[in-house]
Every structure is written in structure tokens, then in C-alpha cells.
Amino acid sequence: MTEPQLMIRATAMPTDLNPYGGVFGGWLMAQMALGAGALASRVGKGKAVVVHATDFTFPGAMQVGDELSVYCHVIATGNTSLTILAEGEGRERNGEAVTKVSRGTFKFVLLDDDDRPRRVDGTIA
């Protein structure tokens, strides 16, 4: 297991809102997937594709203009896969208050140049 790393920062824009004026959960999930994918590619030293996403929670809310920070870390390693926990923190636009806004788990499979699964250690699967 690795320590959480800041993988992405994004500002919630008006196009990211749901009909009720809050930040859409799908936008949060997409940002978490981008951050987790960046970590999977870095740790796996190559192409990594998401094959499973689960355990999403949204304990807090964000508003337009708030900044999202996505922190990720590897929580499990398989023969050809990495499981990554992604957590989002929202910081209010005009202040320093931070709130946990999202959490989810992503499983990635590492691929070789021919898009076949490859081992985490770099050998042929």
C-alpha cells in the first residue's frame, strides 16, 4: 500500500452542476477516475485501463467555483492489476475550508503494446 498522492486539481464550473445547483456526482467520479488512472499508469509504467469501479460515496457537497483535489493510493496489487482508492476534497472558492466530497475504488489492468494484460512486475502475463 502506498501513501496518498495528490493526482489532480480541478475547479467546478457551471457546466459541472446538477439541476439542483450542486456539483454533479458524475463529474466527481470522472475526476477521480482521471487521478486514479494517472497513478495506475505511473506505478505500472505504461498503459492501464479501468475494469472495475465500486464503493462510491459522496459525504460532502461542492458548489460552482470550489476546487477539487483528488488524492489516490494503491491499496492492492494483483498479477496484472492495481486497485486504487481515490478520495476527493473540496476547498471553498473564497476560503480555506476543506470538505471530503467523494471516495471510490478503481481496479486497473496493465496492458502491453498489443493491448494484452501484462504483469505488474513487467513480465508477460
Salt bridges, closest charged atoms under 4 A:
GLU67 OE1 - ARG9 NE 3.54
GLU67 OE1 - ARG91 NE 3.48
GLU87 OE2 - ARG103 NH1 3.29
GLU89 OE2 - LYS100 NZ 3.66
ASP114 OD2 - ARG116 NH2 2.98
ASP115 OD1 - LYS47 NZ 2.48
